[in-house]
Amino acid sequence: MGKEIKKHALGNEKKQVFAAEQYFSTHKRRRLIRVSEELLKRMKPRLLAIFLVALSFTPFVQSLVRHYKFSVVLKNTTKLCSTKSLVTVNGQFPGPTLRAREDDTVILRVTNHVKHNVTIHWHGIKQLRTGWSDGPAYVTQCPIQPGQSYVYNFTITGQRGILLWHAHITWLRATVHGGLVILPKRGISYPFPKPDKEKIIILSEWWKADVEVVLNQASTSGLPPNISDAHTINGHPGPVPGCTSQGYTLHVESGKTYLLRIVNAALNDELFFKIAGHKLTVVEADASYIKPFETDTIFLSPGQTTNVLLTANQGVGKYLIAATPFMDAPIGFDNLTAIATLRYKGTPPYPKTILTTIPQLNATPLTNSFIDSLRSLNSKDYPARVPLTIDHSLFFAITVGVDPCASCLNGTKLVSAINNITFVLPTISLLQAHYYNIKGVFTDDFPANPPIVFNYTGTQPANIQTNNGTKLYRLNFNSTVQIVLQGTAMIAPENHPFHLHGYNFFVVGQGLGNFDPEKDPLSFNLVDPIERNTVGIPNGGWTAIRFRADNPGVWFLHCHLEVHTTWGLKMAFVVDNGRGPNESSLPPPSDLPKC
């Protein structure tokens, strides 16, 4: 085909086609959209046809460019028998589900039509060398201001399953979120029985009030924000006390198997998910395949996702679906159950709903059993490449403290910290400061260990004030990292789901009490640990994770309970470039928003 192109193409057109053919054959996908659009504009129709035929003979034909458009708009919505205006994508709550395959490139234009600044984060996408498309405000980009647009451009590499996209500024992700389905490469089968159909299940929370008002009130008072009024399943809470409302219905046919793609998009609540009378086979977590196991209850922290197989093997009828919170700490939270139904084809009108037992709010043994069952598939095609040697061994103590606040009602405010650092976001993005070597924006001296050693899950220190700072931890390209995330008993001990941007990590160990650096590593799972992007730190316990820093840029690590992120429970890694362009961050796009 290359010879035919050379024969028919003339002058500059000949050079353009040959260059494009070479471009695709070397898989330089990052600039795909810029090159292809420019060539398509300049090519004559006859030459364009030859060019498209040439592409069909290259390896790149297996992957596609997926174009999407997000319009961030206000939408009046009625739930819990009250109406409010909320920020949405394309007028939908939850937002639209995106679909792509592994190795596809996603080009997505976000246009902001509301009064709030906006960013979108592709939760769990590794963003190899494309940190400018990661999305957290003031970390990898300045926000998209009202009336402005920004194009996110990234390639999906080494992932397949279901992930979450959401706003990543203030509390807008309460209503600005949706699912991202990643299909296997063309011609590649699932490593589990092929389902007949698939369904998307988005779990979330709902406030009657404007969530930005709730957040501002909490900032003024210095106290925890008001809890949500209900949980939702695909945007519907179902009937709640004082308000009868329609819930979501999952329609099934007897004998068929369904792939349920489940996302916990809640702001602050870990959730159980259960379908009366049916078992679920878990086959994927955070877009990584796992060893399948059967359960009747799914457990997900905010930001976590999973694929499960549901076989419609019960009698024709109507079955209860429930999403309920998990909380093993004595603090305020929304304890309402979101109700939906599974309905078989052929069910007569007005059937009696078959019920199920709802997990207790503090069902810690149930959560532990689910978490302990998660293991990487670790097959020939999907190996678990766990780092066996460690270059950076970090110990992060997670605390809640009280700091002075002159503008707050009581003169103090609740804050969170890692190693006593309450993280402060800058006024320009950290990635820009790193890329352009802008001084004075951050320092790279984030502490690898707590400044004061104490009984983390026992008696708390007398001084619980924290230090504010924009401190990053610097990593060399391709270095290996172990982080022990240690929960503490300070003020409000509870579970903390931690999310790392730009990477997956392996959860090599977990336990209760204080981490023992001599004994606990002896029981680490270095063979088939679960690979995730978000992991829960147990109440009064610790979790150990490992990853290889093979993605240059600036990458956020934070608690995915939005209330704790707001309080400063976050930090970031700066990963230096390696050798050559393939180990270096790409330059920023021309439309990168300005602060």
N, C-alpha and C positions, 0 to 999 in steps of 0.2 A: 504493500500500500504506500510506503514511503516513496518508492520509485515512481509510482503513478502520480503522486502529488507533484514530485519534481518535474515530471514530464509535462503536466498540464498547467502548472502555476507559472506565472511570468513576473519578472522584475521583483519589486518589493513584496508582492503578494506571495511569491514563491518562498521568500525568506520568512514571512510571517507564519505560513502554514508549517514549514519545517521546524521553526522555532517552537511553535505551539505543540507539535507532535513530540518533540524532545522534552518539552515542559511536562507534559502529561506522563511520559514514560518514566520520568524520574520522581514522580509523585510529589511535586512541590505544591501541595494543596492549599497552603495558607493564603497564597495570593491568587487562588483560582478565580474568584469572582471578578477581580480587577482585570486580569489578563483576558478572561473569556468575554467579558462585556466589551472591552476595547476591540478585540478581534472581530466580534460579531458586528460591531458598528462599521468597521472599515472594510469588511470582506464583500465582494460581489456575490450575488446569489449563487452562481455556478460554483465558485470557489468555496462558498460556505457549505454547499452540499457535499463536496469532496472532503472538506474538513470533518464534517459530522460522521461520514463513513469511516474516516481514519480513526476517529475516537473509538469506534466499535471494535477495532482490532488492537486496542491497547489494554493493559491490565487495569487501567483506571475506570473502565466501563462498569466495574462491579460497584462503584460508589457513585452517589449522586449529590447534587447540591439542592438542598431543601430551602425554599424561600417562604418566609412567614412575615406577617405584619401584625404588630400589636398596637392598638390605639387605647391609651389609658384615658378612660372617660368616667364621668359620674353616672350612676344608675340608681333610680329610686326602686327600692326592694322592700317587700313586706314579709316579715317573719315574726313569729311570736306575737302575732296580732298587732304589730306596730310597723310603721313604715319609716325608712330613713334613706338618705342618699349616701351611697358608698362608692369608693374608688374601685374600679374594675378594669379588666382587660377585655376590650371588645364588647363591653356591656354584659359580661358573663360572670357568674359566681357559682362554683369555681370557674376559673378561666379556661380557655381552650386547651385541649390535649394536643401536644405536638407529637409527631411520629417521624422517626428516622431509623436508618440502619447503622450498625457498626461500620465505621469508616466513612460515613456520609459527612458532608460539610453543611452546617446550618447557618443560613444568612437570615437574620431577623431584625427588621426595622421597628424600633419602639418610638412612637410619637406621643408626647405628653400633652394632653388636653385638659389637665386639671391644675389647680392652684398649688399643689404640692410638688416638690422635687421628687424625682422617681429614679430608681435603678432596678434592673432585673438580674437576679443571680440564678445560674443554672446549677442547682444544688447537686453536687456529686460528679459533675462533668470535670474531667481532669484538666482541661484547658492547657494542653501541652504547648508551651511557648506562647500562648494567647491570653496572658493574664489580663489584657485590656478588655476582654469580654467576660471576665468572671463576675463583676457586678456589684460587690459591696461598696457602698458609698464611702468615699474618702480613703479607701484602701487601694482599690485598683482603678477607680475612676471618680471624677467629680460627677454629681448627679445630673440627670437630664432635667433641665429647668422647664417651667411651663412654656408651651409653644414650641419647644425644641424637639429634635429627633436624634437618635443614635442607632447605628447598625452594629449588632453583635454578630461576630463571625468566628466560628469554632468548628473543629473537626472532632467527631466522636471516635475515640481510640480505645480498644480493649475493654469495652463495656457493652452489656446487653441486659435488658430487663426494664425496670421502671424507675425513673428519678423524678425529682420535684423541681419546678421552677417557681420563684417567688420574688416579690419586691424585697430589696435589701437596704432599706432606709427607714428610720423610725419604726412605726408599727404597721406600715401599709401592707405587709404580707398577710395581715388578718383576712383581707379580701382579695389581694392581688397574688394569686397562686394558681397552679395547675400541674398536670402531669406531663412528663416527657417519656414517651415509650420508645425504647431502643430495641429494634428487631435484630436478629442475627444477620450476618453477612448473607448475601444471596447464595443459595445453594447449600447453606449450613443448617442443619436441623437442631432443634432443641435437644439437650441431653436428658430429656424426660418425655413421656408420651405426649404426642401432639394433641392439643386441645381442639374441641370443635369450634369454640368461640372464645372471645375474651371480653372482659368487662373492666371498666375503670372505677375504682372506689376511692374517693377523696374524703378523708376525715378532717374535720376542722372545728373551730369555735365560732361563736356568734355573740356579739355585744349589741344590745339595743341602742346604746349610745355610740357616738362617733369615737372610734378607737384613738384618734389623735387627740381628742378632748380628754379622754381617759388618761392618756400618757401625760399630757400637759398638767392635769390636776395632780398626778402623782409627783411630777417634777417640782411642783410648787409646794406640796406638802412635805416631801422628803420621805413619804411612806409608800408601802406597796400599792400598786394600782388596783382599781376595782377588778374583780374577777369577771369572766365572761358569763353570759346568761344562759347559754346552752351549747351543746355540741351538735355537729351536723354530719350527715352522711350524704355526700354529693350535693351539698348545699341545703339539705332539708333536716331540721331537727326532729321532725315527727311530732306527735302529740306531746305536750308538756302540761304541767298543772296550770289551769286557768286559760289554756288556749288549745283548741283542737285544730291541728294543721296537718296537711297531707305530707306523708313521708316518701322517701325514695322506694321504688319497687324494682327488685332484681328479677327479671323474667327468665325462666329456664324451661327446658323440655326434658322429659324423663329419658334417662339413659345417656344424655350428653355430658361431656366434660368441659368445664369452663376454666379459663385462666383468669383469675381475679388479680388485677394489678392494684395493690393497696398502698396508699400514701397517707402518712400522718402529717398534715399541713397545719396542725394546731399551733398556736403561739406558745402556750405555756403548759400544756397537759400531755402526759404520757397516757396512752389509750390501749384498752383491750378491744378486740373485734371478734364477734362470735355469731354463728348462724345456728339456730335451733335445729337439732337432729342431724347435723351434717359434720363430717370430718373434713379437714383441710390438709392438703399435702404441701408443705413449704418447699419451694424449689429455687428461690433466689432471694437475695437480700442486698439492698443498695446497689443494684445492677451487677451483681456477681453471683454466679451459680453456686449452689451449696449442695451438700449431701441431702437428698430429700428425706423428710420425716413428717409424720402425721400428728395432728393435734386438733383439738376442738376450739382452741383459743389462740388468737394472734396477739402479740404484744409489740407495740411500736412507740418509740420516743419521737418527739417532734423532729421532723426532717428525715426520719427513717422510712424506707419503702420496702415492699416485698411482693413477690409473685407467689400465689398459691393455686393449686389445682382443686377444683370443687366438682365432684361427680354428683349429678342429680339422680340419686339412687333411692330416694325415699318416696313415700306415697304421695299421690297428687294432692296438693293442698297449699296452704299459706303458712310460712314459717317466719318467726321473729328474727330480725338481724339487730344486733345491739353494739353500740360503741360506748364504752364506759371508761371513766378515768381510773388511773392508778395513782395513789398517793399514800406513802407510808411515813409521812411527817405531819405533825399537828399544826398545819398552816391552812389558810383559807384557799379554796379552789372551787371550781365549778364541778359539782357532783351529779349533774343531770345526765341521764342516759339518752343518747340519740337513738331513735327507733326507726328502722326500715323493715321491709318485708321481702322475703323470697317467695315468689309465686310460680307454681308449676303451670304450664300450658294445660288447659282443660279443667282448671279449678273452677267450680261453680261460683256464682255470685254470692257475696256476703258469707264467706266461710269463716269458721272459727280459727283464730291464729294459734298455731302450735308454739308454745313458749319454751324458754330455756332458762337455766340458772345463770344469774349475773355474777361475775367475779366480785369478790369483796374489794372494797377500796384499797385495802392494805394487803392484798394477796401477794406478798413477796415470794413465797414458795412457788407460786404459779409463774411469776416473771422469771425467777431464777431457772426454773425448769425449761422454759422456752429459750432463754439466752444460752443455757448450757447445751442445748440441742443443735445450735448453729455451728456448722463446720464447713469449711471450704470444700468444694468438690474435689480439688487437687487431683485431677486426672491428667492423662497425657496431653489432651488438647487444652486443658485449663489448669495448669500447674499453680500451686501456691508458692510464690517466690518470696519466702520469708527471709529477711536479713538475719544471718546467723552471727555476724560480728557487728559490733556497734562502735561508731565513731563519736557520737554525742549521746550521753546518758543523762537525761533530764528528769528532774523531780519537781512537779508542779503541785503546790498546795492550793486548794480552792477554798476561799474564805469569803465570809460576809462580814462587813464592818460598818462602823458609823463614823462619818466625817463631818466636820463643821460645814454649815451652809447658811450664809447670812440671809439669803433670800427665801429660805424655807420657813415654814410656820413655827417650828420648834427649834430653829437654829441649827439643826443637824439633819442629815439624810442618810439613808441606807445605801451602801455601796458594796460592790463585789470586787474580788481581786484574785490574781494568780501570783503566788510568791510575793504577796503584799503590794503588788503594783495594780492599781486601778487604771485601766488603759484609757487614754484620752485620744480621740480621733483628731487628726490635724485639719486644717482648712483647705489643703490641697491633697491630692491622693498620694499615698505612700509609694505606689508604684512609679508615679511620675517623679517623685523626689529621688527615688533610687535610680531610675533610668537616666535622668538628667544630672544626677549627683548634686541635687539642691541641698545646701547645708541648712541646718537649724530646724528641719522638719521632724526628724526622729534621730534617736541614737540606737546603736546596735549592741547595747549592753543589758538586754533583758536577763535577769538572774536565772541561772540554770538550777538553782536550789533555793528554798526559802531562806530569807535572811536570818530568821531565828527558828531553831528547831524546838518543837514543843510536842506534847501528846495530842496529835492531830484529831483523834476521835474521842478524846477525853476532855480534861479540863482546859478551857480556852485561856489564852493569855489575858492579862489584865488590860493591856493596851490593845484595842481593836481598831485603832485608826490606821488608815492605809496611806500609801504614797501615790500621788497621781503622776503619770508619765506616758510618753509615747516612745516606748522602748521596744525594739525588735531583737530577735535572736538570729544571728547570721550563720548560714550553713554553706559549706562548699558544695559545688555541684557533685552529685553522685555519692555524697556522704550518707551514712546510715544513721538513723535516729531512733532512740527508744525514749518514750515519755511515760513516766508513771504519774497518772493523774490521781491525786490523793484528795478524797473528800474529807471535810473537817466537821467538827461539832459546833462551829461558831454561829451563834444566834439562831439560824434557821437551817439545820442540816436536812438535806433532801437529795434525791437523785439529780444528777446534772448530765444531760445529753450533750456531749461535746462534738463539734463538727469541724473538720479540717478541710479547708479549701485547697483545690489544686492537686489533691492526692487521694488515693485510697490508702488505708493502713491495715495492718493485721492486729487483731486483738489477741495478744499472746498470753494474757493472764488477767485474773480478776479475783478479788477477795474482800473480806470484811476486816475491819480494824485498820491498824497502821501497817503499811507495807514494810516487810522485812527484806532488806536488800541481800541478806545472806541466804535465807531459807526459801523465800517465795519464787525466785527465778528457777529453782530446781524443778518446779512443777509447771513451768511455762510450756505451752503447746507450740512447738516450732515446726510441726509437720502439716497440720491442716487447720490452723486457726481461721476464724471467720474474717473475711476481708470486707471492710466497711468504709464509709465516709463519716458516719455519725455513730457514737457509742455512748451508752449510759454509764455514768460513774455511780455505783450503788451508794445509797444512804449509809454513811458511816463506813465506807470502804474505799477501794482503789481499783483502778484499771490500768493495765500496761499495754501500750501500742507500739508498733514498729513500722517504719517506712523508709524508703530510699529517696533522697532528695534529688531526683533526676528531672525536675521541672523548674527552670529558672524563673524568678519573679518574686513577688511579694504575696504571701499567702496567709489568710486569716485563720486563726484558731479561736473558737468561742463557744460558750454555752448556747445551745439552741432554745433555751427558755428565754423568750424575748425580754422578760422582765430582768433577768440577770445580765443579758447583753447590755441593756440600757444602763444598768448599774456599773458596768465596766468590767464584766467577767469575760475578758478577751485579750488576745495578744496577736502578734504576727511574726512570721518567719520571713527573712529576706534570704533568698537562695541565689547565689552568684552564678553568672554564666560559666559554662564549661569551656571546652575547646571548640572553636569553629562555629559557624552559623547554626548548625543543627542542634547545638547545645546552648543556644543563646536566645534570649527573649526577642520576639519580633518587635520592630519599631511601632510606635503608637499609630492608630489610624488617623486620617486627616479630620474626621468628624468627632474626635474624642471630646466630650463635653468639657467646658471650662468652668472653674469655680468662680 
